[in-house]
Amino acid sequence: MNRKSKILIVDDEPDNIRILAESLIGDYKLIGATSGQEALECMEKESLPDLILLDIMMRGMNGYEVIKKLKANPKTIDIPVIFITAMGRELNEVRGFELGAVDYVIKPFSPAAINARVRIHLDLKYYREHLERLVHERTEKIAESNKRLRNEILKRKESEACLEEVVSQRTLELQNALGEVKAVNDQLRKEIAERNEAEEKIKKAYSLLSSTIESTAEAIVVVDKYQNLITFNKKFIEMWRLPEEWAKIPKSRERFMLMVKQVKDPATFINRVRELTDNLETEAYEVFAMQDGRTFECYARPYRVGDKSLGRVYSYLDITESEKSLISLREDKACLEMLLHLSEDFFFIFDAGGYVRYANQEVIRRLGYSEAELKGKHIVELHPPDWRGKILADFEGILSGEKKVWNIPLLTRDGSRISVESAMAPRYAHSRAQGRNKKGQVVFGVSRPVRESPKTEEQIQASEPSGVQK
């Protein structure tokens, strides 16, 4: 290609656009859009993108709505769109492909995989456009040849009126016709050479696809409509724990039954494979359990050559550890919520602005506020007026990274005071892209009512903030 391929990245998170841009390796012209509307406005420019990386879940106009508008516009209908989505989030691949997407990538993604997929779909787009141009050019030339032939026929009819010129005129016409036939034959030979060249490029594209299949983390197998094996990668053999001679088994049913024996619910697995085999255009996502306790997820897509579906591509991922982690996380969350509910200590979570985001039941009971009243209340409102300046200053220090432990009074709804020993510390949300994210900063606080013996006048004065008048 003589020009740079132009790629539009659409995501409502600028950091995600930056990560995708840094992951793409190649001489590309990259542009970004942080909303669906902005992406559509880019389509009004003279220079359209060659490929679009489109996030599905965006605020405002989501990816599905954007691709609908792209495919409804004759100007943008042929631009290939690859969906970007987050792993673990429910994904309606059938809907995406029905709307016109050519592929999808799950976040977090492999840079090698995204580069390979982008390269493949750009190559396929350019090859398709090249072939369409060839067909258009050949059609025009054939139409021109037909027009010339019609003119020659008319000339022949006119020459019949002049018998004395018939012989010479026909000889001339035959010579012209032979010259045109020779030109057509020369053109046909040229077209055959160009077609052979295009087929060679397609073979290289398939070779690149095979390399991509082998390098991906997914276990992939491709079969035709009769379940005959076309290709697979090593990861497939390893994940399914199949013998090395599996691919050499001549009967497809015997190969298939070696897989069925490992599935916990063989009948459901067999019926689902039959349904997908009978409906080659269907795309599906399945999760199933194995006899050895592992859990697999499966994406089934049509295997297409041109516009024909000739079989199926199955890709598998082992999500056993993800499932276990999710169950453990849910159990830990339930346990923590129960501990906070039963605790006699006060637990708070404040946002970076100092407003209450969470308070446990003991806070609600002792301070006399409802849960709705507490949420959104500022930290200084929970303390007597003569303490608020000190509380606000200390809170700013905590946001800067300090940890604070001190005795302070809390103010109940009816105006009475509860003396507590409090500890507060900052906490940050983390992301792979930026590390600590100050926008996600929160402050955790735990307070315990002080069961104290009577204080002397000096102790009381020492505990009051400076400047407080008796």
C-alpha positions in Angstrom: 0.0 0.0 0.0 1.3 3.4 -0.9 -0.7 5.4 1.7 -1.0 5.1 5.4 -4.0 3.1 6.7 -6.3 5.4 8.7 -7.8 3.8 11.9 -10.5 5.4 14.0 -10.5 4.4 17.7 -13.9 5.1 19.4 -14.0 4.9 23.3 -15.5 7.2 25.9 -12.4 6.7 28.0 -9.4 8.6 26.6 -7.0 6.3 28.4 -8.4 3.3 26.5 -7.8 5.2 23.2 -4.2 5.9 24.2 -3.6 2.2 25.2 -5.0 0.9 21.9 -3.0 3.5 19.9 0.2 2.5 21.7 -0.5 -1.2 21.1 -0.9 -0.9 17.3 2.4 -1.5 15.5 2.5 -0.3 12.0 2.5 2.8 9.7 -1.0 3.9 10.6 -2.7 7.2 10.8 -4.6 7.0 14.1 -7.5 9.2 15.1 -9.7 9.0 18.2 -13.3 9.8 19.2 -14.6 9.9 22.8 -18.3 9.4 21.9 -20.5 7.9 19.3 -21.6 11.3 18.0 -18.0 12.4 17.6 -17.3 9.2 15.6 -20.2 9.9 13.3 -19.0 13.5 12.7 -15.7 12.1 11.6 -17.5 10.3 8.8 -18.6 13.7 7.3 -14.9 14.5 6.4 -13.5 13.8 2.9 -11.0 11.2 4.2 -12.8 8.2 5.7 -11.0 5.7 8.0 -10.0 2.3 6.6 -11.0 0.5 9.8 -12.8 1.4 13.1 -12.1 0.0 16.6 -15.4 0.6 18.4 -16.1 0.2 22.1 -19.5 -1.3 22.8 -20.4 0.1 26.2 -20.2 3.9 26.0 -22.1 6.6 27.7 -24.7 8.3 25.5 -24.7 6.5 22.1 -23.3 3.0 22.5 -21.4 0.9 20.0 -24.5 -0.9 18.7 -26.2 2.4 17.8 -23.1 3.8 16.2 -22.6 0.7 13.9 -26.3 0.8 12.9 -25.8 4.4 11.6 -22.6 3.5 9.9 -24.1 0.5 8.0 -27.2 2.6 7.1 -25.0 5.2 5.3 -23.8 4.1 1.8 -20.7 6.2 2.3 -19.6 4.2 5.4 -21.3 0.8 4.9 -18.1 -0.9 3.7 -15.8 0.3 6.5 -14.8 -2.8 8.7 -15.7 -2.4 12.4 -14.0 -4.4 15.2 -15.8 -4.3 18.5 -13.9 -3.7 21.7 -15.4 -5.1 24.9 -14.4 -5.9 28.5 -13.7 -9.5 29.5 -16.3 -10.9 32.0 -19.0 -8.5 30.8 -22.0 -10.0 29.1 -21.5 -9.7 25.4 -24.1 -10.2 22.7 -21.8 -11.2 19.8 -24.7 -12.4 17.7 -26.2 -8.9 17.7 -22.8 -7.3 17.0 -22.1 -9.5 14.0 -25.7 -9.1 12.7 -25.2 -5.4 12.8 -22.1 -5.7 10.6 -19.1 -6.0 12.8 -16.3 -8.1 11.3 -14.6 -9.1 14.6 -14.3 -8.3 18.3 -11.5 -8.0 20.8 -11.9 -8.7 24.6 -10.2 -6.3 27.1 -7.6 -6.7 28.4 -6.3 -7.7 25.0 -3.1 -9.1 23.7 -1.2 -6.5 21.6 -0.1 -9.3 19.2 -3.7 -10.4 18.7 -5.1 -6.9 18.1 -2.3 -6.1 15.6 -2.9 -9.4 13.8 -6.6 -8.8 13.6 -6.3 -5.2 12.5 -3.8 -6.2 9.8 -6.0 -9.1 8.5 -9.1 -7.0 8.2 -7.2 -4.1 6.5 -5.7 -6.5 4.0 -9.1 -8.1 3.3 -10.6 -4.7 2.8 -7.8 -3.6 0.4 -8.0 -7.0 -1.5 -11.8 -6.7 -1.8 -11.6 -3.1 -3.1 -8.9 -4.1 -5.6 -11.0 -7.0 -7.0 -14.0 -4.7 -7.2 -12.0 -2.2 -9.2 -10.8 -5.0 -11.5 -14.4 -6.2 -12.1 -15.6 -2.7 -12.8 -12.7 -2.1 -15.2 -13.3 -5.4 -17.0 -17.1 -4.7 -17.2 -16.5 -1.4 -18.8 -14.1 -2.9 -21.3 -16.5 -5.7 -22.2 -19.3 -3.2 -22.7 -17.0 -1.1 -24.9 -16.2 -4.2 -26.9 -19.9 -5.1 -27.3 -20.6 -1.6 -28.5 -17.9 -1.9 -31.1 -19.3 -5.3 -32.2 -22.7 -3.8 -32.6 -21.3 -1.0 -34.7 -19.5 -3.6 -36.9 -22.8 -5.5 -37.4 -24.5 -2.3 -38.5 -21.7 -1.6 -40.9 -22.1 -5.1 -42.3 -25.8 -4.5 -42.9 -25.0 -1.3 -44.7 -22.4 -2.9 -46.8 -24.9 -5.5 -48.1 -26.6 -2.6 -49.9 -23.5 -2.1 -52.0 -22.9 -5.5 -53.6 -19.8 -4.3 -55.4 -18.2 -3.5 -52.1 -19.2 -6.6 -50.3 -16.1 -8.6 -50.7 -13.6 -5.9 -49.9 -15.8 -4.5 -47.0 -16.2 -8.0 -45.4 -12.5 -8.7 -45.7 -11.8 -5.4 -43.9 -14.3 -6.2 -41.2 -12.9 -9.7 -40.7 -9.5 -8.3 -40.3 -10.8 -5.8 -37.8 -12.7 -8.5 -35.9 -9.6 -10.7 -35.8 -7.6 -7.8 -34.3 -10.3 -7.3 -31.7 -10.4 -11.0 -30.8 -6.6 -11.0 -30.4 -7.0 -7.9 -28.1 -9.7 -9.7 -26.1 -7.5 -12.8 -25.8 -4.5 -10.7 -24.7 -6.8 -9.1 -22.2 -8.1 -12.4 -20.9 -4.5 -13.6 -20.4 -3.7 -10.5 -18.5 -6.8 -11.0 -16.3 -5.8 -14.6 -15.6 -2.4 -13.4 -14.5 -3.9 -10.8 -12.2 -6.3 -13.3 -10.8 -3.5 -15.7 -10.0 -1.7 -12.9 -8.3 -4.8 -12.1 -6.2 -5.1 -15.7 -5.2 -1.5 -15.7 -4.1 -2.2 -12.7 -1.9 -5.2 -14.5 -0.4 -3.1 -17.5 0.3 -0.6 -15.3 2.2 -3.6 -13.8 4.1 -4.6 -17.3 5.1 -1.1 -18.1 6.1 -1.1 -15.0 8.4 -4.4 -16.1 9.8 -2.9 -19.6 10.6 0.0 -17.9 12.4 -2.5 -15.7 14.4 -4.5 -18.8 15.4 -1.3 -20.5 16.6 -0.1 -17.5 18.6 -3.4 -16.7 20.4 -4.1 -17.7 24.0 -7.4 -19.3 22.9 -7.8 -23.0 22.0 -9.1 -22.9 18.4 -10.4 -25.7 16.1 -11.9 -25.2 12.6 -14.2 -27.9 11.0 -16.3 -28.1 7.8 -20.1 -28.6 7.7 -19.5 -32.4 8.0 -17.4 -32.0 11.1 -14.2 -32.8 9.2 -11.1 -31.2 10.6 -9.7 -28.2 8.7 -7.2 -26.8 11.2 -6.5 -26.3 14.9 -3.7 -24.9 17.2 -1.6 -26.6 19.8 -3.5 -24.8 22.6 -6.6 -26.8 21.6 -4.8 -30.2 22.1 -3.3 -29.0 25.4 -6.6 -27.6 26.8 -8.7 -30.5 25.9 -5.9 -32.9 26.9 -6.2 -34.9 23.7 -3.6 -37.5 22.6 -1.0 -36.3 20.0 -2.5 -38.7 17.4 -6.0 -37.2 17.7 -5.8 -35.3 14.5 -4.8 -38.4 12.6 -7.9 -40.3 13.6 -9.7 -40.8 10.2 -13.3 -40.7 11.4 -14.6 -37.3 12.7 -17.1 -39.0 15.0 -14.3 -40.8 16.9 -12.4 -37.6 17.3 -15.5 -35.8 18.5 -16.3 -38.6 21.1 -12.9 -38.2 22.7 -14.0 -34.6 23.4 -17.5 -35.6 24.6 -16.1 -38.0 27.2 -14.5 -35.1 29.0 -17.6 -33.0 29.3 -19.7 -33.2 32.4 -23.0 -33.0 30.5 -22.4 -35.0 27.3 -26.0 -35.0 26.0 -26.4 -31.2 26.2 -22.9 -30.7 24.6 -23.8 -33.1 21.7 -27.2 -31.5 21.0 -25.7 -28.0 21.0 -23.0 -29.0 18.5 -25.7 -30.6 16.3 -27.8 -27.4 16.4 -24.7 -25.3 15.4 -23.8 -27.7 12.6 -27.4 -27.5 11.2 -27.3 -23.7 11.3 -23.9 -22.6 10.0 -24.8 -18.9 10.0 -25.6 -18.9 13.8 -23.1 -17.5 16.2 -23.1 -18.7 19.8 -21.5 -18.4 23.2 -21.5 -21.3 25.7 -20.1 -22.1 29.1 -19.8 -25.7 30.2 -18.2 -27.8 32.9 -15.7 -30.6 32.4 -15.5 -33.9 34.2 -12.2 -32.9 35.9 -13.8 -29.8 37.5 -12.6 -27.2 35.0 -14.9 -24.7 33.3 -14.6 -23.7 29.6 -16.3 -20.9 27.7 -16.8 -21.4 23.9 -17.4 -18.9 21.1 -18.8 -20.5 17.9 -18.6 -18.5 14.6 -19.2 -19.4 11.0 -16.2 -20.3 8.9 -16.6 -18.3 5.8 -14.7 -18.2 2.4 -16.0 -15.2 0.5 -19.7 -14.9 1.3 -20.2 -18.6 1.9 -20.3 -20.4 5.3 -18.4 -23.7 4.8 -18.1 -24.7 8.5 -17.4 -23.5 12.0 -14.7 -21.9 14.1 -14.7 -22.9 17.8 -12.6 -21.0 20.2 -12.3 -22.1 23.9 -11.0 -20.4 27.0 -10.3 -22.1 30.4 -12.1 -19.8 32.9 -11.8 -22.1 35.9 -9.7 -19.8 38.0 -11.8 -16.8 37.1 -15.0 -18.6 38.2 -13.3 -19.6 41.5 -12.0 -16.1 42.1 -15.5 -14.7 41.5 -17.1 -17.1 44.0 -14.4 -16.4 46.6 -14.8 -12.6 46.1 -18.6 -12.8 46.6 -18.1 -14.9 49.8 -15.6 -12.4 51.1 -17.9 -9.5 50.4 -20.8 -11.1 52.1 -18.6 -11.9 55.2 -17.3 -8.3 55.3 -20.8 -6.9 55.1 -22.0 -9.1 57.9 -19.0 -8.1 60.1 -19.6 -4.4 59.5 -23.3 -4.8 60.2 -22.7 -6.6 63.6 -19.8 -4.4 64.7 -20.2 -2.0 67.6 -17.5 0.3 66.0 -18.4 3.1 63.6 -17.3 2.6 60.0 -17.3 5.5 57.5 -16.2 5.9 53.9 -15.8 9.5 52.6 -15.1 10.6 49.0 -12.3 13.0 48.2 -14.8 15.9 48.7 -15.4 14.9 52.3 -19.0 13.6 51.7 -20.3 10.3 53.3 -20.5 7.4 50.8 -21.0 4.6 53.4 -21.8 4.3 57.1 -22.6 1.0 58.9 -25.7 0.3 61.0 -24.0 1.2 64.3 -23.4 4.8 63.0 -27.0 5.0 62.0 -28.2 3.7 65.4 -25.9 5.8 67.6 -26.0 9.1 65.7 -29.8 8.9 65.1 -29.7 9.6 61.3 -31.4 7.6 58.7 -29.2 6.0 56.0 -30.6 8.4 53.4 -29.8 11.4 55.7 -26.2 10.2 56.3 -25.3 9.6 52.6 -24.1 12.9 51.1 -23.6 14.6 54.5 -20.2 16.4 54.7 -17.7 15.3 57.4 -17.7 18.6 59.2 -21.5 18.3 59.7 -20.8 15.2 61.9 -18.8 17.3 64.4 -19.6 20.2 66.8 -19.0 23.7 65.2 -16.0 24.4 67.4 -14.2 21.3 66.0 -15.0 21.8 62.3 -12.0 23.9 61.3 -9.6 21.3 62.8 -11.5 18.4 61.2 -11.4 20.0 57.7 -7.6 20.7 58.0 -6.9 17.2 59.2 -9.0 15.7 56.4 -7.0 17.7 53.8 -3.8 16.2 55.3 -5.3 12.7 55.1 -6.0 13.2 51.4 -2.3 14.1 50.9 -1.4 10.6 52.3 -1.3 11.1 56.0 -2.9 8.6 58.4 -4.6 10.2 61.4 -5.5 8.7 64.9 -7.1 11.1 67.4 -9.9 11.6 70.0 -12.7 13.7 68.6 -16.4 14.3 69.4 -19.2 13.3 67.0 -22.5 15.2 66.9 -25.7 13.2 67.0 -28.9 14.2 65.2 -30.4 15.7 68.4 -27.2 17.7 69.1 -25.6 15.7 71.8 -21.9 14.6 71.6 -20.3 11.2 71.6 -16.6 11.1 72.3 -14.8 8.6 70.0 -11.3 7.4 69.2 -11.0 7.7 65.4 -8.5 6.5 62.8 -8.6 7.6 59.1 -6.5 6.7 56.1 -6.7 7.4 52.3 -7.3 4.8 49.7 -6.9 4.9 46.0 -8.6 3.2 43.0 -6.0 1.5 40.8 -5.9 0.9 37.0 -3.4 -0.7 34.8 -3.1 2.4 32.7 -2.4 5.0 35.4 -1.7 3.3 38.7 -3.2 5.5 41.4 -6.3 7.3 40.2 -7.0 10.4 42.4 -10.5 10.7 41.0 -11.2 7.4 42.7 -9.6 8.5 46.0 -11.6 7.7 49.1 -11.0 7.9 52.9 -11.7 5.1 55.3 -12.6 5.9 58.9 -13.2 3.8 61.9 -14.3 5.2 65.3 -14.8 3.6 68.6 -16.8 5.3 71.5 -14.5 6.1 74.4 -15.7 4.5 77.6 -13.7 6.9 79.8 -13.3 7.7 83.5 -14.0 11.3 84.7 -11.4 13.7 83.4 -9.7 16.4 85.3 -10.1 20.0 84.2 -6.5 19.9 82.7 -7.3 16.8 80.6 -10.5 18.3 79.3 -8.7 21.5 78.3 -5.9 19.5 76.7 -8.5 17.6 74.6 -10.3 20.7 73.3 -9.1 22.4 70.1 -7.2 25.6 70.5 -9.3 28.7 70.7 -12.4 27.0 72.1 -14.2 29.3 74.6 -15.9 27.7 77.7 
